[in-house]
Amino acid sequence: MGGTSLAEPGAGSDFRAIATTARKVEGGWLLDGENAWLTNAAFAEITLLYAQTDSAPETKGFAVILIDTNAPGFERLKIH
Ligand SMILES: Cc1cc2nc3c(=O)[nH]c(=O)nc-3n(C[C@H](O)[C@H](O)[C@H](O)COP(=O)(O)OP(=O)(O)OC[C@H]3O[C@@H](n4cnc5c(N)ncnc54)[C@H](O)[C@@H]3O)c2cc1C
């Protein structure tokens, strides 16, 4: 089961406000951020994550990255 991770606590329909970042590091990408209100988030094994990249900061570049939710550092929290 998969999901889409776009909405954040501070970014809904304002796509440009996405604060999650993807930074290229040796061996891959380092992702940093949090999402909220995601359909299937409790079960998804993969998700399409939207993130700001540092590859083109002057244009606020975006990447859409397919991630394995079992990867180290990925955490699911209950929303209250
Ligand atoms: C059932 C459900 C399932 C969801 N599943 C997912 C999911 O799987 N993945 C995911 O990423 N997100 C998901 N979401 C989150 C969803 O994408 C966001 O709720 C959506 O992007 C709207 O953001 P917001 O709720 O923060 O509203 P806001 O962005 O705060 O908008 C509030 C209101 O203001 C209006 N508005 C916003 N900007 C402007 C503007 N510039 N001018 C005029 N009006 C404006 C909007 O149209 C809206 O009526 C889900 C939401 C729901 C309800």
The ligand as a Gaussian input file, in Angstrom:
#p B3LYP/6-31G(d) Opt

LIG

0 1
 C       -9.689000      13.233000       3.663000
 C       -8.357000      13.898000       3.409000
 C       -7.319000      13.141000       2.928000
 C       -6.069000      13.724000       2.683000
 N       -5.057000      12.957000       2.204000
 C       -3.858000      13.502000       1.930000
 C       -2.791000      12.724000       1.383000
 O       -2.921000      11.526000       1.147000
 N       -1.612000      13.331000       1.143000
 C       -1.424000      14.650000       1.375000
 O       -0.326000      15.154000       1.115000
 N       -2.415000      15.427000       1.896000
 C       -3.621000      14.880000       2.173000
 N       -4.634000      15.665000       2.707000
 C       -4.350000      17.065000       3.033000
 C       -4.813000      17.945000       1.920000
 O       -3.937000      17.865000       0.824000
 C       -4.871000      19.372000       2.461000
 O       -5.928000      19.370000       3.373000
 C       -5.095000      20.364000       1.349000
 O       -3.859000      20.542000       0.645000
 C       -5.612000      21.689000       1.865000
 O       -4.703000      22.194000       2.812000
 P       -5.237000      22.760000       4.215000
 O       -6.237000      21.777000       4.773000
 O       -4.022000      23.100000       5.023000
 O       -6.037000      24.047000       3.866000
 P       -5.437000      25.505000       3.573000
 O       -4.344000      25.402000       2.579000
 O       -5.162000      26.185000       4.862000
 O       -6.677000      26.176000       2.899000
 C       -7.852000      26.566000       3.655000
 C       -8.858000      27.218000       2.743000
 O       -8.298000      28.422000       2.173000
 C       -8.367000      28.346000       0.753000
 N       -7.186000      28.972000       0.199000
 C       -5.899000      28.569000       0.357000
 N       -5.049000      29.393000      -0.291000
 C       -5.819000      30.330000      -0.886000
 C       -5.533000      31.460000      -1.690000
 N       -4.269000      31.794000      -2.027000
 N       -6.555000      32.207000      -2.134000
 C       -7.852000      31.878000      -1.799000
 N       -8.179000      30.825000      -1.036000
 C       -7.193000      30.064000      -0.577000
 C       -8.452000      26.875000       0.403000
 O       -9.094000      26.658000      -0.861000
 C       -9.292000      26.341000       1.556000
 O      -10.656000      26.549000       1.330000
 C       -5.866000      15.109000       2.945000
 C       -6.939000      15.867000       3.428000
 C       -8.156000      15.279000       3.665000
 C       -9.290000      16.126000       4.188000

